[in-house]
């Protein structure tokens, strides 16, 4: 049903219990869903942000037309926008929006469709659409559900302001492990799923103490243009909490083929079962910090270089075995001759000062003899300018021909390697490692699932962000072809078909200094969707006078770090809170976590809840009936069965 009354400024269309209305003056939508009306906020609007920082409103189009549109699967409102101009200069840009109700599901789809003419010279930085919904109920029962790292709830009266997000909220990064967000007012809520997340992100405005929270979408140009149709799918739920939103997305992930379980992956390679329940040990060999690195210590230059021979790590492996640890995975940093985070992708040979290939093979052989697993840290995004093969021709190139240049990490000045080249370097390096008799059963390709996708405008290897993720996936696929389980830094769900495990998938407060203001209430959104799809290691730190992170490992049914050396002090959760427990106690704690992981690793996490509204008293339920209840304040836990 559709109507456009002559005495109204609204277009309206109804189907499947939903009514959508478009106001012709504001160009904002009103959605009447079961139990609640959702209206877009006029304070944010729909804006094209230009590269010079200025903005162009959708209302600035000289030509705006609306019409009803219906097909065999749905009905909605089709709008066209054309003839934009800024300071008297016409912008080469037009587009359509189609907001429609899908008959089969009741979902409301917001589609942004680029015009047919070229967009050369537009130079826009992003396009904000759809606008946020008004969400200003002054109650903590009104919460925004955010996919920041493992997950966050932001109540409307949350005391801390939230406006900045990791990677500016860009999808397919640590800012959004999954490409969705939601809001729940009491028990009425919605989930917004971005169906093409490669060039998309979200933004948030939550002032200190609220009382409102606005969350909206933005789209980035792909190689300078809108290029293709962008779709955000809204599902409206009459009775829900954040668990229900996660299950809606899990259904979407299954429908689109992203949901690939550990059971499926272990059928492909039985080493998955060997990794489940393993103690995770993270150690390094060589560190060299370049004088132009942000981490270079000028007051204590002797701290910029250190070396641990391979034979020391070999003795440690034997010691772990003597301690009776049955399963262990060693993640080795700094094994290449340049040292940790230096001269990538030219990381070979094995560090000669630490014993070279021969000593590294002895370590590998010892790990194999003990029945343990061995994996190497490697990097195929950071492209160091002192690498022997560095050639700016193969760095990610901006449209103006420039390349990225920074000097943050240990190796100093770097650019980004165009991901189109990464599979070649992965193959080159790993073939040499394997040819030296190094036995690898798993390995780690850094930052691929933490950092956003890259673009490259070089005409010899032009690359969109979507293609970047495809090239990264090809690197994981190569490891699979060699019988090596692939891992990366974090939990990007775009890689779920290939990824077996990662370095971590923490709550965002775990990467901040203890006591820092929190963006919201941590909740395991990612695990509520993907717990049975990947192995996620957790830190086991006991912070002075605060929390025992072991409780989070148990609550999430995850893997446990037995020993983890931070690559950089004060960064990525490596702060001056080093554990002082003896190894025997650490092993005992690991056994508890590992036993639970063996039990539930392949189980779906069905539900997470705060008991009696107490944020310290939490419980998770797994599909085999296992329950885990923790009291973060008391430092206690209970593992039970329904």
Secondary structure, DSSP 8 states (H G I E B T S, - for coil): -EE--TT-SEEEEEETTEEEEEETTT--EEEEETTEEEEB-TTT--EEEETTS-EEEGGG-SEEEEEEEE-SSEEEEEEEEE--EETTEE-S--EEEEEEEETTT--EEEEEEE-SS--TT--EEEEE-S--B----SSTTEEEEE-STT-EEEETT-SS-B---GGGGBTTBTTBSSSEEEEEETTEEEEEEESSGGGEEEEEEB-TT-S--EEEEEE--BTTB--S-EEEEEEEESS--HHHHHHHHHHHHHHHT----HHHHHHH-THHHHHTT-EEEEEESEEE--TTSTT--STTGGGGEEE--HHHHHHHHHHHHHTT---EEEEEES-BTT-TT-STT---SB-GGGTHHHHHHHHHHHHHHTT-EEEEEE-SSEEETTSTT--GGGB-B-TTS-B--B--STT-SEEEB-HHHHHHHHHHHHHHHHHTT---SEEEETTTTTS----B--TTS-B-HHHHHHHHHHHHHHHHHTT-EEEESS--GGGTTT--EES----GGGGS-TT---SSEE--HHHHHHGGGSEEEE---B-TTS-BTHHHHHHTT-EEEEEE--SSTTBTTB-S------HHHHHHHHHHHHHHHHHHTTS-EEEEEEGGG-TTEEEEEETTSEEEEEETTTTEEEEEE-
